[in-house]
Amino acid sequence: MRYRFVFLPEFTVVGPALQTSVKEGRNVREIPEFWREFHHNGCEKLLPPQTEPGKLYGLCIDADEHGNFTYMIGGEVPADCPVPEA
């Protein structure tokens, strides 16, 4: 797999989130399923209209020392965009 680091200015992302962990490879099973559900259920249509269609981010946030973290699928929106209710 080829990768690169890209440093971007601060931006705002909204979308659904999943609590997962690296323990026992949970994240390796749960994150791909999360993406499948996201696309299968049409969740991209629930993102605010200000998001750029087809441009989505997979974000790992709030990691702790025990291997738990939040994984978010989100679209970039203007900082003043109202966040939709869950």
N, C-alpha and C positions, 0 to 999 in steps of 0.2 A: 504494500500500500504506500502510495506517495502522499506526502502531506507537506504543508507549509504553514508557517505562523504569519498571521496578518494582524497588525495592530490598528485598531479603529478608534475613532473618538467615541465618547459615551453616546449611547442610544437607548431608546425605550422599546421593550419587547412585551407583547401580550400573547397569552395562549394557555393551553392546559398544561398541568404539571403532574408528575409521577414521583412518588417517594420510592426510592430503591436503594440497593446496597451492592457493594462488590463482593460481599460474603456469599460463598457458594455459587458465584457466578450469576446471581440474580439479575444484575443489570444486563448481562449478555442475553438473557432470555426475555426480560421484560421490556427493554427499550425497543427492539425490533417489533414486538407485538404492539406496543404503544403506537408506533408509527403506522402499522397496518390498520389498527382501529381508527386512528386519526383520519386516514384517507378513506377507509371503508365507510365510516359514519358521516362523511362530508363535513368534518369539523373545520376545515379551512374556510368554509362559507360562513362560519360563526365568528370569525375574526373581524375586527372593525374594518369598515370599507377603506380606511386610509392605508391598510397594509398592501404592499405590492404583491399581486397575485403570483403564486409559484415561488416566491422568495421566502423561504422559511429557515429558521435557525433551530438547531438542537443544542441546548445549553445545559451544562452541568453546573449547578449552583448549590450553595449551602452545604458543602461537604464537611463532614466532621472526622474526628480522629478514629472513629470506629468503622469507617468505610461506608457510612450512610450519606446519601445526597439526594438532591432534587434534580430531576431531569425535566426540562421544559421544551415543548415544541411551540415556537412562537414566530410571529411576524413583527417586523419593525414598524412602529407608528410614531407620529410626532409626539414630543414630550407632553403636550397639552391635550392629547387625545383622551376622551373619557374611556375608562376601562369597562367592558361589558360585565354584567353580573354572571356569576358561575351557574 
